[in-house]
Structure formats: C-alpha cells, structure tokens
Amino acid sequence: MRQIRLIYSSRPTAEFHYTDLGPILRASARNNVRLDITGVMALSRTHFIQILEGGREAVSHLYGRISRDPRHRDFVLYGVEEIPERAYSRWRMGFVGAEAFTAERCLCLVNAPKINPQLLDARSLTLLLDDILRTETVRDAIDAQHDFTLDEDVFEIAV
C-alpha cells in the first residue's frame, strides 16, 4: 500500500473550547490506530499545524473530515506527497504545545519572532516541526495519563 504525508494548518474558531483538547487528541489517537494513521499536531498561539501519514484513502478521508469540522477555519494545505516510509511513525497522535514555538526558534528557522504558518511553505514548516520534535517533549495522545487541557490564553483567536 502506498503511503502519503499530508501537511496542513488551520485556525481555531470560536467553537473551539480549550477544555476539549484532551478528549479530542485521545479520540484522534484511538481512531488513528484503527485507520493506521500516524502523525503529530502542533499548536502555535494562533494555529493548528498537523502532519498526517498513512494510506492515501485513510489520510484523505480524515483530512476531509477535519476540513469540515466547525472548530477549524482558514485551512492551508501545504502538500500531499507519496513517501517511501513514515517519518512520524512513533506517534498515533503526537502533540506539541505552543510553548515549543519560542521566539528564538522561530527567528532561527523562519526569520520571524512569531510563527504564521500561512506564510510558510511545506519545507519551512517541516523544518520547524522537525526541530521541535528533536528537542522538545512530544506527548503521545494515546497515553491517557497526559493532561492536554489548555489555558484560555494559549490562542490569539480572531473571530
């Protein structure tokens, strides 16, 4: 079966509730096990950023569902590519919080103190996420012991 990698970003809408993050991540991890999808979600202060890997049909179907979710808006699809092997196979749904997007890291990798994924290309975004994944603790949502609750000030939501 051919594997693909899909990279996208979106912004949360007013319908997104911070206290829902834990249940959403854990349900996603359980579903990803069933669908044989792996990947990671990162949250900057303004965006969801996600990389999904798996079979073409499963990943495409999942992205379609996510793109219709009323908690997301302003989608940017950076690309879909066939891959010889998964780069994010360690996580059914890895999670990196906004604290990983430090001004120093953003300045070094994307030449700006804050990240705006909508202004990046797939290569730049992948380099940024790969750097974060190498140096930060990535929490696997399949592990129910993690508390994924966010404070209200994690996002700068523009409605």
Backbone torsions as a table, in degrees:
resi	resn	phi	psi	omega
1	MET	NA	134.1	178.4
2	ARG	-75.0	137.4	179.4
3	GLN	-102.8	147.2	175.0
4	ILE	-129.8	161.2	172.0
5	ARG	-122.2	130.5	178.6
6	LEU	-121.7	132.1	179.7
7	ILE	-124.1	129.8	177.8
8	TYR	-146.2	165.0	168.6
9	SER	-133.5	158.2	174.6
10	SER	-152.5	170.8	177.6
11	ARG	-114.9	146.8	177.6
12	PRO	-74.4	146.4	173.8
13	THR	-95.8	177.3	177.3
14	ALA	-64.6	-17.3	179.0
15	GLU	-77.6	-10.9	178.1
16	PHE	-78.5	126.3	177.9
17	HIS	-110.9	126.7	-175.3
18	TYR	-57.8	-35.0	-178.6
19	THR	-70.0	-13.3	178.6
20	ASP	-82.8	-8.9	-172.9
21	LEU	-59.7	-47.8	-179.4
22	GLY	-57.2	-54.8	178.2
23	PRO	-59.7	-36.2	178.7
24	ILE	-64.6	-47.0	-178.8
25	LEU	-64.6	-42.5	-179.4
26	ARG	-67.2	-40.4	176.9
27	ALA	-65.0	-39.9	178.1
28	SER	-62.2	-42.8	179.6
29	ALA	-62.6	-44.2	178.2
30	ARG	-61.9	-44.4	179.1
31	ASN	-65.1	-37.8	-179.7
32	ASN	-66.4	-32.1	174.3
33	VAL	-61.3	-47.7	-178.8
34	ARG	-63.0	-37.9	-176.6
35	LEU	-90.1	-3.7	-176.1
36	ASP	57.8	48.0	176.8
37	ILE	-112.7	139.4	174.9
38	THR	-125.8	166.7	177.4
39	GLY	156.2	-169.8	-176.8
40	VAL	-143.4	144.7	173.3
41	MET	-116.5	133.6	174.7
42	ALA	-119.5	147.1	177.7
43	LEU	-121.4	113.8	170.9
44	SER	-85.1	-172.8	178.7
45	ARG	-71.9	-15.6	-175.9
46	THR	-127.2	-10.7	-171.6
47	HIS	-140.7	151.9	161.4
48	PHE	-88.4	138.4	174.2
49	ILE	-130.4	128.6	-176.4
50	GLN	-139.8	141.3	171.8
51	ILE	-117.7	126.2	178.5
52	LEU	-118.5	137.8	177.0
53	GLU	-131.8	142.3	177.9
54	GLY	160.1	-162.9	177.6
55	GLY	-65.3	146.9	-176.0
56	ARG	-54.3	-48.6	-176.8
57	GLU	-64.1	-44.8	-177.8
58	ALA	-65.5	-46.0	-178.9
59	VAL	-67.1	-42.1	179.3
60	SER	-63.0	-42.5	178.8
61	HIS	-63.8	-43.8	-179.8
62	LEU	-64.0	-43.8	178.7
63	TYR	-61.9	-38.8	176.5
64	GLY	-59.9	-43.1	177.9
65	ARG	-63.9	-45.0	-179.7
66	ILE	-62.4	-40.9	-176.8
67	SER	-68.2	-17.2	176.6
68	ARG	-97.0	-2.5	-178.7
69	ASP	-70.4	124.9	-176.9
70	PRO	-68.3	-4.8	177.5
71	ARG	-86.6	-3.3	-179.6
72	HIS	-118.7	151.2	172.2
73	ARG	-152.9	171.9	175.3
74	ASP	54.1	52.7	179.8
75	PHE	-69.6	140.9	168.9
76	VAL	-126.8	119.2	175.5
77	LEU	-95.7	112.8	-176.3
78	TYR	-80.8	-27.3	178.2
79	GLY	160.4	159.4	173.7
80	VAL	-130.5	126.5	-179.3
81	GLU	-138.6	147.4	172.3
82	GLU	-73.0	142.0	-178.1
83	ILE	-128.5	143.3	178.1
84	PRO	-73.4	-30.2	176.8
85	GLU	-154.9	160.3	-178.4
86	ARG	-78.9	138.7	175.5
87	ALA	-93.2	-18.8	-174.9
88	TYR	-119.5	33.6	-174.8
89	SER	-69.5	-14.1	-178.5
90	ARG	-69.3	-23.7	-173.3
91	TRP	-121.3	128.6	169.4
92	ARG	-72.8	-32.5	172.0
93	MET	-161.2	83.3	176.4
94	GLY	-72.1	152.5	-178.0
95	PHE	-136.4	132.3	175.4
96	VAL	-127.5	127.0	-178.1
97	GLY	-86.3	173.5	-176.0
98	ALA	-60.0	-24.9	-179.0
99	GLU	-62.4	-19.7	179.2
100	ALA	-75.5	-18.8	-177.2
101	PHE	-90.6	63.7	-178.5
102	THR	-70.0	156.8	178.5
103	ALA	-60.6	-39.1	-179.4
104	GLU	-63.0	-45.2	-179.1
105	ARG	-64.7	-44.9	-178.6
106	CYS	-64.8	-41.8	177.6
107	LEU	-61.6	-42.3	-177.8
108	CYS	-67.8	-42.5	-171.6
109	LEU	-97.0	-30.7	-178.1
110	VAL	-126.3	7.5	174.5
111	ASN	60.4	35.3	176.1
112	ALA	-152.4	146.8	-177.4
113	PRO	-72.4	-20.3	176.9
114	LYS	-127.9	149.5	-179.4
115	ILE	-90.9	134.2	168.2
116	ASN	-124.0	95.8	-175.4
117	PRO	-57.0	-25.5	-178.1
118	GLN	-69.8	-13.5	178.5
119	LEU	-101.7	2.6	-178.5
120	LEU	-103.5	159.6	171.8
121	ASP	-99.8	174.1	-176.1
122	ALA	-59.7	-40.0	-178.6
123	ARG	-63.9	-47.9	-179.7
124	SER	-63.0	-42.5	-180.0
125	LEU	-66.0	-40.0	177.7
126	THR	-65.6	-41.2	176.7
127	LEU	-60.5	-43.1	178.9
128	LEU	-62.9	-47.9	-179.8
129	LEU	-66.3	-40.3	178.3
130	ASP	-61.4	-39.7	177.8
131	ASP	-63.7	-43.5	178.1
132	ILE	-62.2	-44.9	-177.2
133	LEU	-66.3	-28.7	177.9
134	ARG	-74.9	-29.0	-169.4
135	THR	-116.3	-13.3	-176.6
136	GLU	-111.8	162.3	174.8
137	THR	-79.6	121.0	176.9
138	VAL	-99.4	124.4	-179.7
139	ARG	-91.9	131.4	178.3
140	ASP	-90.9	120.6	-175.5
141	ALA	-67.6	-14.0	178.5
142	ILE	-69.7	-20.9	179.0
143	ASP	-87.0	103.7	-174.6
144	ALA	-68.6	-4.6	-179.3
145	GLN	-75.2	-20.4	-178.7
146	HIS	-75.4	143.1	173.8
147	ASP	-99.4	112.0	-177.2
148	PHE	-99.9	13.8	-179.9
149	THR	-67.1	136.2	-180.0
150	LEU	-110.2	151.0	171.6
151	ASP	-75.0	156.5	-178.9
152	GLU	-59.6	-25.2	-174.6
153	ASP	-89.4	10.0	179.7
154	VAL	-66.7	-37.8	-177.9
155	PHE	-107.4	147.6	167.2
156	GLU	-101.5	92.3	-175.6
157	ILE	-90.1	123.8	174.2
158	ALA	-104.3	114.7	-176.1
159	VAL	-95.5	NA	NA
